[in-house]
Amino acid sequence: MIDILLVALIAYAIGNFSTSYILGKLIKRTDIRTKGSGNAGATNALRVFGKKFAIITFIFDALKGVIAVIIGEMLLGDTGGLIAGLFAVIGHDFPIVLKFKGGKGIATTIGAATFIHPIPALIAIIIGIIIIIKTRYVSLGSVSAISLVPFIGLIIIRPFNLEYILFLTALALLAIIRHKSNIKRLLNGCESKIGQKAK
């Protein structure tokens, strides 16, 4: 139990490293959470600061998931990696250092899920990218891709791994919860598309 708690705390701390917030403060002297959608993630970084910021944000946020999983596996094996991946995303979404106002966890989820088992994650990513290209809605592509990963895992992962499926399901639920406002805007036809400037 102590080992599990240690892995969770380390991963949560890693997740608290908010790339877009730190870059915004250091380079633009701006709190990204006061601009655009108010989200401290790559999509809002794209809208507020531009492509370079968004790419750097995405890479570093994804690396948080990878690093957390590596540490978790070192300390507690495969189960530790799953726990660490989940808590890195929770730390990104609800960082205590930013008063629990973080990002939506897609990049960190991609990093963790791809590192643990790349095939289901990569299939979902390709589907998500196609949706984004076709619709220009990042939120729709992101939620669709993450939501599909557990089902893809069920189909192609053999032997069946309950811990892994539960891990993917938890990530999918987190993504849906964090994108609740985006989903409402999508249903109402007022969600922002790629290329639209933040107000």
DRENDO-1510 file (C-alpha; in Angstrom, 1 decimal, always signed):
<recs>
REC; n; res; u; v; w
REC; 1; MET; +0.0; +0.0; +0.0 .
REC; 2; ILE; +2.8; +2.4; +0.8 .
REC; 3; ASP; +4.5; +1.6; -2.5 .
REC; 4; ILE; +1.2; +2.4; -4.3 .
REC; 5; LEU; +0.8; +5.7; -2.5 .
REC; 6; LEU; +4.4; +6.6; -3.3 .
REC; 7; VAL; +3.9; +5.9; -7.0 .
REC; 8; ALA; +0.7; +7.9; -7.1 .
REC; 9; LEU; +2.2; +10.9; -5.3 .
REC; 10; ILE; +5.3; +11.0; -7.5 .
REC; 11; ALA; +3.1; +10.7; -10.7 .
REC; 12; TYR; +0.7; +13.4; -9.4 .
REC; 13; ALA; +3.6; +15.7; -8.7 .
REC; 14; ILE; +5.0; +15.1; -12.2 .
REC; 15; GLY; +1.5; +15.9; -13.6 .
REC; 16; ASN; +1.6; +19.2; -11.8 .
REC; 17; PHE; +4.3; +20.5; -14.1 .
REC; 18; SER; +2.1; +22.7; -16.4 .
REC; 19; THR; +4.0; +23.4; -19.6 .
REC; 20; SER; +1.7; +26.0; -21.0 .
REC; 21; TYR; +1.4; +27.9; -17.8 .
REC; 22; ILE; +5.2; +28.0; -17.2 .
REC; 23; LEU; +6.0; +29.0; -20.8 .
REC; 24; GLY; +3.3; +31.6; -20.7 .
REC; 25; LYS; +4.6; +33.1; -17.5 .
REC; 26; LEU; +8.3; +33.0; -18.5 .
REC; 27; ILE; +8.1; +34.1; -22.1 .
REC; 28; LYS; +4.8; +35.9; -22.5 .
REC; 29; ARG; +4.3; +37.2; -19.0 .
REC; 30; THR; +0.8; +35.8; -19.2 .
REC; 31; ASP; -1.3; +33.3; -17.3 .
REC; 32; ILE; -2.8; +31.2; -20.0 .
REC; 33; ARG; -5.7; +30.4; -17.7 .
REC; 34; THR; -6.9; +33.9; -18.1 .
REC; 35; LYS; -7.0; +33.7; -21.9 .
REC; 36; GLY; -9.0; +31.8; -24.5 .
REC; 37; SER; -10.8; +28.8; -23.0 .
REC; 38; GLY; -8.9; +29.2; -19.7 .
REC; 39; ASN; -7.4; +25.8; -20.1 .
REC; 40; ALA; -3.7; +25.2; -19.4 .
REC; 41; GLY; -3.2; +22.8; -22.3 .
REC; 42; ALA; -1.9; +22.5; -25.8 .
REC; 43; THR; -5.1; +23.4; -27.6 .
REC; 44; ASN; -5.5; +26.7; -25.7 .
REC; 45; ALA; -1.8; +27.3; -26.1 .
REC; 46; LEU; -2.3; +27.1; -29.9 .
REC; 47; ARG; -5.2; +29.6; -29.8 .
REC; 48; VAL; -3.5; +32.0; -27.4 .
REC; 49; PHE; +0.3; +31.7; -28.1 .
REC; 50; GLY; +0.5; +30.0; -31.5 .
REC; 51; LYS; +1.9; +26.8; -33.1 .
REC; 52; LYS; +5.3; +26.7; -31.6 .
REC; 53; PHE; +4.0; +27.1; -28.0 .
REC; 54; ALA; +1.4; +24.4; -28.7 .
REC; 55; ILE; +3.9; +21.9; -30.1 .
REC; 56; ILE; +6.3; +22.4; -27.2 .
REC; 57; THR; +3.4; +22.2; -24.7 .
REC; 58; PHE; +2.1; +18.9; -26.3 .
REC; 59; ILE; +5.5; +17.3; -26.3 .
REC; 60; PHE; +6.3; +18.1; -22.7 .
REC; 61; ASP; +2.8; +17.2; -21.5 .
REC; 62; ALA; +3.1; +13.9; -23.3 .
REC; 63; LEU; +6.5; +13.3; -21.8 .
REC; 64; LYS; +5.0; +13.7; -18.3 .
REC; 65; GLY; +2.9; +10.6; -18.9 .
REC; 66; VAL; +5.9; +8.7; -20.2 .
REC; 67; ILE; +8.2; +9.7; -17.3 .
REC; 68; ALA; +5.6; +8.9; -14.8 .
REC; 69; VAL; +5.0; +5.4; -16.3 .
REC; 70; ILE; +8.7; +4.7; -16.3 .
REC; 71; ILE; +9.1; +5.6; -12.7 .
REC; 72; GLY; +6.0; +3.7; -11.7 .
REC; 73; GLU; +7.2; +0.5; -13.5 .
REC; 74; MET; +10.6; +0.8; -11.9 .
REC; 75; LEU; +9.0; +1.0; -8.4 .
REC; 76; LEU; +6.1; -1.3; -8.8 .
REC; 77; GLY; +6.2; -3.2; -12.1 .
REC; 78; ASP; +3.4; -3.1; -14.7 .
REC; 79; THR; +0.8; -2.2; -12.1 .
REC; 80; GLY; +2.9; +0.7; -11.0 .
REC; 81; GLY; +3.1; +2.0; -14.5 .
REC; 82; LEU; -0.7; +2.0; -14.9 .
REC; 83; ILE; -1.1; +3.7; -11.5 .
REC; 84; ALA; +1.5; +6.3; -12.4 .
REC; 85; GLY; +0.0; +7.0; -15.8 .
REC; 86; LEU; -3.4; +7.6; -14.3 .
REC; 87; PHE; -2.1; +9.9; -11.6 .
REC; 88; ALA; +0.0; +11.9; -13.9 .
REC; 89; VAL; -3.1; +12.7; -15.9 .
REC; 90; ILE; -5.0; +13.6; -12.7 .
REC; 91; GLY; -2.0; +15.8; -11.7 .
REC; 92; HIS; -2.2; +17.6; -15.0 .
REC; 93; ASP; -6.0; +18.0; -14.9 .
REC; 94; PHE; -6.1; +19.1; -11.2 .
REC; 95; PRO; -2.7; +20.5; -10.2 .
REC; 96; ILE; -2.5; +21.5; -6.6 .
REC; 97; VAL; +0.1; +24.1; -7.4 .
REC; 98; LEU; -2.4; +25.9; -9.7 .
REC; 99; LYS; -5.3; +25.6; -7.3 .
REC; 100; PHE; -6.6; +22.5; -9.2 .
REC; 101; LYS; -7.1; +24.5; -12.4 .
REC; 102; GLY; -5.1; +22.6; -15.0 .
REC; 103; GLY; -5.5; +21.2; -18.5 .
REC; 104; LYS; -7.7; +18.5; -19.9 .
REC; 105; GLY; -5.1; +15.7; -20.0 .
REC; 106; ILE; -5.1; +14.6; -23.6 .
REC; 107; ALA; -1.4; +14.9; -24.3 .
REC; 108; THR; -0.4; +13.3; -21.0 .
REC; 109; THR; -2.9; +10.5; -21.6 .
REC; 110; ILE; -1.4; +10.0; -25.1 .
REC; 111; GLY; +2.1; +9.8; -23.6 .
REC; 112; ALA; +1.2; +7.4; -20.9 .
REC; 113; ALA; -1.1; +5.1; -22.9 .
REC; 114; THR; +1.2; +5.0; -25.9 .
REC; 115; PHE; +4.2; +4.1; -23.8 .
REC; 116; ILE; +2.4; +1.3; -21.9 .
REC; 117; HIS; +0.9; -0.3; -25.0 .
REC; 118; PRO; +1.4; +1.6; -28.3 .
REC; 119; ILE; -0.9; -0.2; -30.7 .
REC; 120; PRO; -4.4; +0.6; -29.2 .
REC; 121; ALA; -3.2; +4.2; -28.5 .
REC; 122; LEU; -1.8; +4.7; -32.0 .
REC; 123; ILE; -4.9; +3.4; -33.7 .
REC; 124; ALA; -7.1; +5.8; -31.6 .
REC; 125; ILE; -4.7; +8.7; -32.3 .
REC; 126; ILE; -5.0; +8.1; -36.1 .
REC; 127; ILE; -8.8; +8.1; -35.8 .
REC; 128; GLY; -8.7; +11.2; -33.7 .
REC; 129; ILE; -6.4; +13.0; -36.2 .
REC; 130; ILE; -8.7; +12.1; -39.0 .
REC; 131; ILE; -11.7; +13.5; -37.1 .
REC; 132; ILE; -9.8; +16.7; -36.3 .
REC; 133; ILE; -8.8; +17.2; -40.0 .
REC; 134; LYS; -12.3; +16.5; -41.2 .
REC; 135; THR; -14.2; +18.6; -38.6 .
REC; 136; ARG; -11.5; +21.1; -37.4 .
REC; 137; TYR; -12.8; +20.4; -33.8 .
REC; 138; VAL; -9.8; +19.4; -31.6 .
REC; 139; SER; -12.1; +18.5; -28.7 .
REC; 140; LEU; -14.2; +16.1; -30.8 .
REC; 141; GLY; -11.2; +14.3; -32.1 .
REC; 142; SER; -9.6; +14.2; -28.7 .
REC; 143; VAL; -12.6; +12.8; -26.8 .
REC; 144; SER; -13.5; +10.4; -29.6 .
REC; 145; ALA; -9.9; +9.0; -29.7 .
REC; 146; ILE; -9.5; +8.6; -25.9 .
REC; 147; SER; -13.0; +7.1; -25.6 .
REC; 148; LEU; -12.2; +4.5; -28.3 .
REC; 149; VAL; -9.0; +3.3; -26.7 .
REC; 150; PRO; -10.6; +0.9; -24.1 .
REC; 151; PHE; -12.7; -0.7; -26.9 .
REC; 152; ILE; -9.7; -1.1; -29.2 .
REC; 153; GLY; -7.8; -2.6; -26.3 .
REC; 154; LEU; -10.6; -5.1; -25.7 .
REC; 155; ILE; -10.4; -6.2; -29.3 .
REC; 156; ILE; -6.7; -6.5; -29.9 .
REC; 157; ILE; -4.9; -7.0; -26.6 .
REC; 158; ARG; -4.3; -10.7; -25.9 .
REC; 159; PRO; -4.3; -12.2; -23.4 .
REC; 160; PHE; -7.0; -10.1; -21.8 .
REC; 161; ASN; -5.6; -7.6; -19.2 .
REC; 162; LEU; -8.3; -6.3; -16.9 .
REC; 163; GLU; -5.9; -3.8; -15.2 .
REC; 164; TYR; -5.0; -2.3; -18.5 .
REC; 165; ILE; -8.6; -2.0; -19.7 .
REC; 166; LEU; -9.6; -0.4; -16.4 .
REC; 167; PHE; -6.7; +2.0; -16.8 .
REC; 168; LEU; -7.9; +3.0; -20.3 .
REC; 169; THR; -11.5; +3.3; -19.1 .
REC; 170; ALA; -10.5; +5.6; -16.3 .
REC; 171; LEU; -8.5; +7.8; -18.7 .
REC; 172; ALA; -11.5; +7.9; -21.1 .
REC; 173; LEU; -13.8; +8.9; -18.3 .
REC; 174; LEU; -11.4; +11.7; -17.1 .
REC; 175; ALA; -11.2; +13.0; -20.7 .
REC; 176; ILE; -15.0; +13.1; -21.0 .
REC; 177; ILE; -15.4; +14.8; -17.6 .
REC; 178; ARG; -12.8; +17.4; -18.5 .
REC; 179; HIS; -14.4; +18.1; -21.9 .
REC; 180; LYS; -17.9; +18.4; -20.5 .
REC; 181; SER; -18.2; +22.0; -21.5 .
REC; 182; ASN; -16.7; +21.3; -25.0 .
REC; 183; ILE; -19.3; +18.5; -25.5 .
REC; 184; LYS; -22.1; +20.9; -24.6 .
REC; 185; ARG; -20.7; +23.5; -27.1 .
REC; 186; LEU; -20.4; +20.8; -29.8 .
REC; 187; LEU; -24.0; +19.8; -29.3 .
REC; 188; ASN; -25.0; +23.5; -29.4 .
REC; 189; GLY; -22.9; +24.2; -32.5 .
REC; 190; CYS; -20.8; +26.8; -30.9 .
REC; 191; GLU; -17.5; +25.0; -30.2 .
REC; 192; SER; -14.3; +26.8; -31.6 .
REC; 193; LYS; -12.5; +25.2; -34.5 .
REC; 194; ILE; -8.8; +25.2; -35.3 .
REC; 195; GLY; -7.8; +28.5; -36.7 .
REC; 196; GLN; -10.3; +30.5; -34.7 .
REC; 197; LYS; -8.7; +33.1; -32.5 .
REC; 198; ALA; -9.3; +33.2; -28.8 .
REC; 199; LYS; -11.5; +36.1; -27.7 .
</recs>
